[in-house]
Amino acid sequence: MGDFRPGPPQLRPGRALAHTPGASGSGSPHRSDSRPPQTPRGGRRSDPDGHPGTTPPVPGWPTSSLSFVLLLGLPALLFALITWQVVADGPLLRADERISRALVHPDRVSELLADLGNFQIAVPVLAVALFYVALRGRAMGVDRWWLPPLAGAVLMVLVPVLVVPLKELIDRPGTPVVPPATGYYPSGHTATAMVAYGTAALLLLPWLRSANARRAVVVAAAVLNLAVAFGLVRRGYHWPLDVVASWCLGLILLTALTLVLGPLGPLRGSTRRSSSGTPSSRSGPS
């Protein structure tokens, strides 16, 4: 929080603007309570480039309690339902197998798309984003600049910690086009892509000033995840429900990330110097 008032001075009931005679007798406007008529230019908060003015919060971060409940509760319920159907060999599993038979068509394109969910591809993309966010935060003098990249790295570590035991416990067989094996539920490639690309997008959003740039990052993350899912199902590496379950798991983890970082915002509480050389406080992300 900065030292400045959250908004411009407001007239109080019973107060009025008065004119105090000056040396020339022409008078200059002053408030009757001695407050200045407007916020002084030097008192305005500056943006990351030092220009006066404030920047509104970045869209895309859920802020209401209802949003968090929906983004946590609905994916958790759907994940529980799918897992129960897979374990119990329920009717949803029969539909899943029919959809898989209709969609499977192994080819080189689907294999390449599925590879976008490989650890060796998705995690380096996330690492670059984490490094960039850390550098920008430290250069801007952001309080706890290390927290967003650290949270993103921890979230990525949680993927195998959660997925591997589930694979071992549920022990679902693979599709007919892959070698006989078990441990395909949930999809590790899908969870890796969801968390890696989703976390990179969420952490980059506050540093992108252009709405078009923010939109492009969100679209890119969504397209990459859809491409991975399509490739996995089309190639026959996973059943469709394997992918949907990992989407649910990834959405839960990404929502948890916004719970850690969203209320504060990566740039809240940071202090830097404006172009005039005077300290200025940030109240929200750029």
N, C-alpha and C positions, 0 to 999 in steps of 0.2 A: 504494500500500500504506500502511496506517495504522501507528500505533505500538502497536496493541493486538494481543494474541495471537489467533490464528485461532479458538480455542475456549476453553471454560472450563478452569480448572486441573484436572489429573488427579492422583489419588493415585499415588505412586510405590511400587514394591514395598518392603516393609519399613518404610514410613512409616505413621503412624496419627495420628488426631486426638487432641490432648492438651488437657487443661484446665489453664489457668494461673490460679492463685488470684488473685482481684482484691482490692480494698480491703475489699469486703464479705464476702469469703470464699466467695462463691457460685461463682466461676470463670466464665470466658468461653471459648468454643471458639476455638482457633487451630490451624493446621496446625503439625506439628513442624518444617517447613522454613520457617516464618515467612511463608508466603504467605497471603493472605486467603482465607476460606472460599468466597467467590464473587466474581464480577466486580462491582466497585462500580457503582452506578447511573450515576454520572457518566462511567464508562468505556465505556458501551455506545454502539455506533454509532447514529447517528440517521438516520431516513429523510428524504426531501425536505421533509417538513413539520415536522421537528424532533422527532418522537416517537421514544422509545428503541426499539431493536430493529433487526434487519437485514431486508432484503427480498430474497427469493430472486431469482436471475437470471430475466429475462423469457423465457418459452418462445417458441420460434419461431426462435431463432438456432441454426443448426447448430454443434455443438461438436466432434464427433468427426471424425477424419481420414477415416473411411469415408464419412461423410455428405458431406463436401466432394468426395471422389472421385466419388461417385455423382452429385451435383448438377452437377459439371463434366463428367465423362466421358460419362455417358449422353446428356445433351442434345447434346454435341459430336458423338458418334457418330451420333445420329439426324439432326442437321443435315447432316452429311457424306453420309449415305445419301440423304436427300431431295434434296440438291443434285446428287448424282451421277445420280439418277433423272431429275431435270428436265433436266440437261444432255444426258444420253444418250437422252432420250425413251424411258425404260424402262417396264416394265409397271406400276410404281407410278403413273406419270403417267396411264395409261389409267384406272386405278381412280379417280384424283383427278378426272378429267374426268367420269366417270359420276356420282360423288357430287355434283359441282357441278351437273350438269343436274337431278338429283333435288331439290336444295335451293333452287336459285335461284327467287326469286319477288319481284321488286322491288316495294317498297311504301314508304310514308312512314316507317313505324316502323323498318324495317331501315336506312333511310338515316339516321335520327336516332341509332340505336345505333352505326352506323359512325362518325358524326361525333364520338363520345366519344373516338376515337383521334386526332382532329385535334390538331396542335401547339398551336393557339390555345386548346384546352380543357384538354388533359392537362398541358401544361407550367405554366400558371398554378396548377393544383392542387398540383403539386410545389413550385412556388416558395413558396406559402403554408406548406407543411409545412417547407421548409428554413428559412424565416424564423422560424417558431415554434420549431424545434429550436435555432436559433442564439441566440434570445433567452433560452430556458430554460437552455441550457448556460452562457451568459455570466452570467446572474443567479445561477446556482447555484455559480459559481466553478469550473466543470469545467475540468480541464486540457485544452488543445487543443480547446476547445468549438467551434472553427471547422472542425475536421476532418470531422465527419459531414456538415454542409451542403455543404462544399466537395467532398467525395467524391461526394455525390449530384448536384451540378451537373455535375461532370466526367463522371459516368456518363451523364447525359442528353446531353451533347455528343457522346459516343462513338456514339450511335445513328445519326445521319446519316453520321458518319465511316465506320461499318462498312456500313450498309445501302446507301447510294448507290452506292459502287463495285460492290457485289454485283449491284445492279440493272442497272448498265451492262454488267457482265461477262457475266451469265447471259442477260439480254435476253429474258425469257420473255413471250410474248404474253398479253394479257388474255382474259377470258371473252367469250363471244359477245354478252353484253348491254351491254358497254362499247364505246366507240369504238375502232376498230383502233389499237393502240399496243403497245409493248413496255416491258419494265422493271418487271414486276409482282412479281418474286421477288427477295427476300422482301418481305413486307408491311411497309411503313413505318408505317402506322397501328397495326398490331398491336405492333410493336417499341416505338413511342412510348408506347402505353398500358401495355404490360408494364413498361417501365422507370420511367415517371413514377408510376403508381399503386403499383407494387411498391416503389419506393424510398421514396415517402412513407410507406407502411405500415411498412417496416422501421425507418425513422428515428424514427417516432412511438412504436413499441412500448415502448422503454425508459422513456418518460415517462408511460405510462398505468399507473396502479396497480391498476385494476380488471381482473380477468380477463375480465369481460364486455365492457369497453371494448376490450381488446386483440383479443378474438375478433371484435368488430364491425368493427374496422379491417381485419383480415385478410379477413373475409368480404366487406366492401365492395370491397376491391381485387380479389378474385377475381371477384366479380359484374361489376364494371366491365370486366374483361378478357374475360370470357365474352360479355358483351353486345357489345363491340366486334367480337369474332371472329364471333359470330352475324350481326351486322349486315353485316359485310363480305362474308361468304359468301352470305347470303340476298339481299342487294342485287345480288350479282354483281360487286362491285368487285374481288374476289380469288378465286383458286382455294383450296380448303381447305389444300393443301400450302403455299401461300404463308404462311398463318396459322400452321400448325404449325411451320414453319421459324423464324418470328419468335418464337414462344414459346420454342423451344430457345435462340435467340440471347439473348433477354431473360433466361432462367433462368441462363445462363452469366454474364451481366453482374451480375445480382443476387447470385449466389453469390460473385462476385469482390468485391462490396461487403461481404459478410459476412466475407470473408477479411481485408479491410482493417480493419473496425470490430469484428467479432464477438469476437476474442480479448481485446481490451481492454474492450469495452463502452463506450458513450457516457459513462457516469458513473464508470468506474473511475478511481481516482487523484484524484478531485475532493475539495476540502477546503472545508468551510463551517462555520458556527457553529450549534450546536444551540440549542434554546430556552433553555438555561441560560447561553448566552453563551460556552461553551467550545468550542474547535475540535474538530471530529469528522471522521473520515475515512470515505470511502465505499469499499467493496470491490467493488461491483457495481451494476448498473443497478437502478432502482426499478421 
